């Protein structure tokens, strides 16, 4: 789902993930889609992506999950910063 006026911000909402490994697998599949450059008008463009993972239960408000995922993607609290490919 895209949020905000900026076309660069998207969220993937999934269900039936059992643990962090399942979530990491989804993140890996998303990141693996941008490994190769994308040809546009005879120019090879590279796409960058950050992934922030937030997990909750059915009672967790969506805005809480989006805020947690945004914080995770920004690398807050991680000395090495976010993972950017």
Contact map, one row per residue, 1 for C-alpha under 8 A:
1110000001111000000000000000000000000000000000000000000000000000000000000000000000000
1111001011100000000000000000000000000000000000000000000000000000000000000000000000000
1111111011100000000000000000000000000000000000000000000000000000000000000000000000000
0111111010000000000000000000000000000000000000000000000000000000000000000000000000000
0011111000000000000000000000000000000000000000000000000000000000000000000000000000000
0011111110000000000000000000000000000000000000000000000000000000000000000000000000000
0111111111000000000000000000000000000000000000000000000000000000000000000000000000000
0000011111000000000000000000000000000000000000000000000000000000000000000000000000000
0111011111100000000000000000000000000000000000000000000000000000000000000000000000000
1110001111110000000000000000000000000000000000000000000000000000000000000000000000000
1110000011111000000000000000000000000000000000000000000000000000000000000000000000000
1000000001111100000000000000000000000000000000000000000000000000000000000000000000000
1000000000111110000000000000000000000000000000000000000000000000000000000000000000000
0000000000011111100000000000000000000000000000000000000000000000000000000000000000000
0000000000001111100000000000000000000000000000000000000000000000000000000000000000000
0000000000000111110000000000000000000000000000000000000000000000000000000000000000000
0000000000000111111101100000000000000000000000000000000000000000000000000000000000000
0000000000000001111101000000000000000000000000000000000000000000000000000000000000000
0000000000000000111111100000000000000000000000000000000000000000000000000000000000000
0000000000000000111111110000000000000000000000000000001000000000000000000000000000000
0000000000000000001111111000000000000000000000000000000000000000000000000000000000000
0000000000000000111111111100000000000000000000000000000000000000000000000000000000000
0000000000000000101111111110000000000000000000000000100000000000000000000000000000000
0000000000000000000111111111000000000000000000000000100000000000000000000000000000000
0000000000000000000011111111100000000000000000000000000000000000000000000000000000000
0000000000000000000001111111110000000000000000000000000000000000000000000000000000000
0000000000000000000000111111111000000000000000000010100000000000000000000000000000000
0000000000000000000000011111111100000000000000000000000000000000000000000000000000000
0000000000000000000000001111111110000000000000000000000000000000000000000000000000000
0000000000000000000000000111111111000000000000000000000000000000000000000000000000000
0000000000000000000000000011111111100000000000001000000000000000000000000000000000001
0000000000000000000000000001111111100000000000000000000000000000000000000000000000000
0000000000000000000000000000111111110000000000000000000000000000000000000000000000000
0000000000000000000000000000011111111000000001111000000000000000000000000000000000001
0000000000000000000000000000001111111000000000000000000000000000000000000000000000001
0000000000000000000000000000000011111100000001000000000000000000000000000000000000000
0000000000000000000000000000000001111110000111100000000000000000000000000000000000000
0000000000000000000000000000000000011111000111100000000000000000000000000000000000000
0000000000000000000000000000000000001111111110000000000000000000000000000000000000000
0000000000000000000000000000000000000111111110000000000000000000000000000000000000000
0000000000000000000000000000000000000011111000000000000000000000000000000000000000000
0000000000000000000000000000000000000011111100000000000000000000000000000000000000000
0000000000000000000000000000000000000011111110000000000000000000000000000000000000000
0000000000000000000000000000000000001111011111000000000000000000000000000000000000000
0000000000000000000000000000000000001111001111100000000000000000000000000000000000000
0000000000000000000000000000000001011100000111110000000000000000000000000000000000000
0000000000000000000000000000000001001100000011111000000000000000000000000000000000001
0000000000000000000000000000000001000000000001111100000000000000000000000000000000011
0000000000000000000000000000001001000000000000111110000000000000000000000000000000011
0000000000000000000000000000000000000000000000011111000000000000000000001100000001111
0000000000000000000000000010000000000000000000001111100000000000000010011000000000100
0000000000000000000000000000000000000000000000000111110000000000000111111100000000000
0000000000000000000000110010000000000000000000000011111000000000000110011000000000000
0000000000000000000000000000000000000000000000000001111100000000110110010000000000000
0000000000000000000100000000000000000000000000000000111110000000100000000000000000000
0000000000000000000000000000000000000000000000000000011111110000100000000000000000000
0000000000000000000000000000000000000000000000000000001111110000000000000000000000000
0000000000000000000000000000000000000000000000000000000111110000000000000000000000000
0000000000000000000000000000000000000000000000000000000111111000000000000000000000000
0000000000000000000000000000000000000000000000000000000111111101100000000000000000000
0000000000000000000000000000000000000000000000000000000000111111100000000000000000000
0000000000000000000000000000000000000000000000000000000000011111110000000000000000000
0000000000000000000000000000000000000000000000000000000000001111111000000000000000000
0000000000000000000000000000000000000000000000000000000000011111111100000000000000000
0000000000000000000000000000000000000000000000000000011100011111111110000000000000000
0000000000000000000000000000000000000000000000000000010000000111111111000000000000000
0000000000000000000000000000000000000000000000000000000000000011111111100000000000000
0000000000000000000000000000000000000000000000000001110000000001111111110000000000000
0000000000000000000000000000000000000000000000000011110000000000111111111000000000000
0000000000000000000000000000000000000000000000000001000000000000011111111100000000000
0000000000000000000000000000000000000000000000000001000000000000001111111111000000000
0000000000000000000000000000000000000000000000000011110000000000000111111111000001000
0000000000000000000000000000000000000000000000000111100000000000000011111111000001100
0000000000000000000000000000000000000000000000000101000000000000000001111111000011000
0000000000000000000000000000000000000000000000000000000000000000000000111111111111100
0000000000000000000000000000000000000000000000000000000000000000000000111111111011000
0000000000000000000000000000000000000000000000000000000000000000000000000011111010000
0000000000000000000000000000000000000000000000000000000000000000000000000011111111000
0000000000000000000000000000000000000000000000000000000000000000000000000011111110000
0000000000000000000000000000000000000000000000000000000000000000000000000010011111000
0000000000000000000000000000000000000000000000000000000000000000000000000111111111100
0000000000000000000000000000000000000000000000000100000000000000000000011111010111110
0000000000000000000000000000000000000000000000000110000000000000000000001010000011111
0000000000000000000000000000000000000000000000011100000000000000000000000000000001111
0000000000000000000000000000001001100000000000111100000000000000000000000000000000111
